[in-house]
Amino acid sequence: MTELKRLVREDEPCDHDPEELRAAKPTRGRPRCLEKNVAILDAAVALFLENGFDGTSMDEVARHAGVSKQTVYSHFSSKEQLFSEAVHSKIAEYAPSITLSKLQEHTMEEELSAVCHSYAELLVSEDAIAVYRLLVSAANKGPALADLFWRSGPEEMCQNLMDFLQSWVDRGELVIENVETAALNLLALLKGDLHFKRSIGLIDSVDEKALHKHVDEVLMGWLMVYRRRKA
């Protein structure tokens, strides 16, 4: 993925409609043509990260995807919906169900470690940092774009983590009174200083060894609170 060269600039007019952003919902149906759908999403992600939301047009998306503008609109009814689905499709790659399907052992420790490593990898990824900077840059124009982003990915990401944690509560391995709070705390800990340092440009990458060390330390503390204590 290309580096983020230009965010939504302060002097650019805000051409997105807050009402459309709030009303936009991700597409969840079967795409009419999977190959074209993927090409459109790939082009959209690259352009949103390169030019920001306001600086990206459906014409540009069509040109970069190698399809007609009519084809883009046959898959996505608006730029808001395209942005929403681009966010959703990226975060969906890190869903617990996908992560767990790659494991051979399914103990609570193995599964929790795998899910947390996957989410931590996402949180410090180049794309995630670029989107975070884009949203911060656009924040003075109102919360509509951030709200659309939240509803398109992070909200579902948190729900998936809650469902995963609840499954181990139900099996008696974890003791959690408020699963939502536990999930939000875990995600905040996984972001930690690595995400902050990346977002402000203090570091330009996180190597695998540092990421694993960070996640292991987070889980050590988190499990001290929520793991069922043996009699």
C-alpha positions in Angstrom: 0.0 0.0 0.0 1.3 3.4 -0.9 2.3 5.8 1.9 -0.2 8.5 2.8 1.0 11.4 0.8 -1.9 13.8 1.2 -4.6 13.9 3.8 -7.8 16.0 3.7 -6.2 19.5 3.7 -7.5 22.3 5.9 -8.0 24.6 2.9 -10.0 22.0 0.9 -13.8 22.4 0.7 -15.7 19.7 2.5 -17.8 18.1 -0.2 -19.2 15.2 1.8 -22.8 15.4 3.0 -23.0 14.6 6.8 -26.5 13.2 6.3 -25.3 10.8 3.6 -22.4 9.7 5.8 -24.7 9.0 8.7 -27.1 7.1 6.5 -24.5 5.0 4.6 -24.4 1.3 5.4 -21.9 -1.3 4.3 -22.8 -3.6 1.5 -23.2 -7.1 2.8 -24.8 -9.0 -0.1 -23.2 -11.2 -2.7 -21.3 -9.0 -5.2 -22.5 -9.1 -8.8 -18.9 -9.8 -9.9 -16.4 -10.7 -7.3 -13.4 -9.8 -9.4 -14.7 -6.4 -10.2 -15.9 -5.9 -6.6 -12.4 -6.6 -5.3 -10.8 -4.3 -7.9 -13.1 -1.5 -7.0 -12.4 -1.9 -3.2 -8.6 -2.1 -3.8 -8.7 1.0 -5.8 -10.9 2.8 -3.3 -8.7 1.9 -0.4 -5.5 3.1 -2.2 -7.2 6.4 -3.2 -8.8 7.1 0.2 -5.4 6.7 1.8 -3.7 8.7 -0.9 -6.1 11.6 -1.3 -8.5 11.5 1.7 -12.2 11.1 1.5 -13.0 14.5 0.0 -10.2 14.2 -2.5 -11.3 10.9 -3.9 -14.0 10.8 -6.6 -15.9 7.8 -8.0 -14.5 8.7 -11.5 -11.0 8.2 -10.1 -12.0 4.9 -8.4 -13.4 3.6 -11.7 -10.3 4.6 -13.6 -7.9 3.0 -11.1 -10.1 -0.2 -11.0 -10.2 -0.4 -14.8 -14.0 -0.4 -14.9 -16.7 2.1 -15.9 -18.2 4.6 -13.5 -21.5 2.8 -14.1 -20.0 -0.4 -12.9 -18.8 1.2 -9.7 -22.3 2.6 -9.0 -23.8 -0.8 -9.7 -21.8 -2.2 -6.8 -21.8 0.8 -4.5 -24.6 3.4 -4.5 -22.4 6.3 -3.2 -18.9 7.2 -2.2 -20.0 7.0 1.4 -21.1 3.4 1.0 -17.8 2.6 -0.9 -15.8 4.0 2.0 -17.9 2.1 4.5 -17.4 -1.2 2.7 -13.7 -0.6 2.2 -13.2 -0.2 5.9 -15.4 -3.2 6.7 -13.7 -5.5 4.2 -10.2 -4.7 5.6 -11.1 -5.2 9.2 -13.0 -8.4 8.4 -9.7 -9.9 7.3 -8.7 -10.0 11.0 -12.0 -11.4 12.4 -11.5 -14.0 15.2 -13.2 -16.7 13.1 -10.5 -16.4 10.4 -7.7 -16.2 12.9 -8.9 -19.3 14.8 -9.4 -21.3 11.6 -5.6 -21.3 11.2 -4.9 -22.8 14.7 -4.2 -26.5 15.4 -4.6 -26.2 19.2 -7.7 -24.5 20.7 -7.0 -23.9 24.3 -8.1 -20.6 25.8 -4.5 -19.3 26.0 -3.7 -20.3 22.3 -6.9 -18.8 21.0 -6.7 -15.6 23.0 -3.1 -15.1 22.0 -3.8 -15.6 18.3 -6.8 -13.2 18.3 -4.8 -10.5 20.2 -1.8 -10.8 18.0 -4.0 -10.5 14.9 -5.7 -7.4 16.2 -2.5 -5.9 17.4 -1.0 -6.4 13.9 -4.0 -4.6 12.4 -3.9 -1.7 14.9 -0.2 -0.8 14.0 -0.5 -1.6 10.3 0.3 1.0 7.7 -3.3 1.1 6.5 -4.7 1.5 10.1 -2.3 4.3 10.9 -3.0 6.1 7.6 -6.8 6.0 8.2 -6.3 7.2 11.8 -4.3 10.2 10.5 -6.9 10.8 7.8 -9.7 10.9 10.4 -7.8 13.2 12.7 -7.1 15.5 9.8 -10.8 15.6 8.9 -12.1 15.9 12.5 -12.6 19.7 12.4 -15.2 19.2 9.7 -17.5 17.3 12.0 -17.9 13.8 13.3 -19.8 12.3 10.3 -16.9 10.6 8.6 -15.6 9.3 11.9 -19.0 8.0 12.7 -19.3 6.2 9.4 -15.8 4.7 10.0 -16.7 3.5 13.5 -20.0 1.9 12.3 -18.2 0.2 9.4 -15.5 -1.6 11.2 -14.4 -0.9 14.8 -17.9 -1.4 16.2 -18.1 -4.8 14.6 -14.5 -5.6 15.6 -15.4 -4.9 19.2 -18.5 -7.0 19.0 -16.6 -9.9 17.5 -14.1 -9.7 20.4 -16.9 -9.6 22.9 -18.5 -12.7 21.3 -15.1 -14.5 21.5 -14.5 -13.6 25.1 -18.1 -14.6 26.0 -17.5 -18.0 24.5 -14.7 -18.6 27.0 -16.8 -17.2 29.9 -19.5 -19.7 29.0 -16.9 -22.5 29.2 -15.8 -21.4 32.6 -12.3 -20.3 31.7 -12.8 -16.5 32.1 -14.8 -14.6 34.7 -16.0 -11.4 33.2 -18.9 -9.4 34.7 -19.0 -6.8 31.8 -17.8 -8.3 28.6 -18.0 -5.0 26.7 -15.8 -3.3 29.2 -13.3 -6.2 29.2 -13.1 -6.1 25.3 -12.7 -2.4 25.1 -10.0 -2.5 27.8 -8.2 -5.2 25.9 -8.3 -3.3 22.6 -7.0 -0.2 24.3 -4.1 -2.1 25.9 -3.3 -3.7 22.5 -3.0 -0.3 20.9 -0.7 0.9 23.7 2.3 3.0 23.0 3.1 1.3 19.8 0.0 2.7 18.0 0.7 6.2 19.5 4.3 6.2 18.4 3.4 5.1 14.9 0.6 7.6 14.6 2.8 10.6 15.4 5.7 9.3 13.3 8.0 8.6 16.1 8.5 5.1 14.7 7.8 4.0 11.1 7.2 0.3 11.8 6.9 -2.3 14.5 8.9 -5.5 14.0 7.4 -8.9 14.8 9.5 -9.5 17.9 8.4 -6.2 19.5 4.8 -6.8 18.6 4.8 -10.3 20.2 6.5 -9.0 23.3 3.9 -6.2 23.6 0.9 -8.6 23.2 2.3 -11.2 25.6 2.8 -8.5 28.3 -0.7 -7.2 27.7 -2.2 -10.6 28.0 -0.2 -11.4 31.2 -1.8 -8.4 32.9 -5.3 -8.8 31.4 -5.5 -12.5 32.4 -4.5 -11.7 35.9 -7.8 -9.8 36.2 -10.2 -12.1 34.1 -8.8 -15.6 34.2 -10.8 -18.0 36.5 -8.7 -18.7 39.6 -8.3 -22.4 40.3 -9.2 -23.5 43.8 
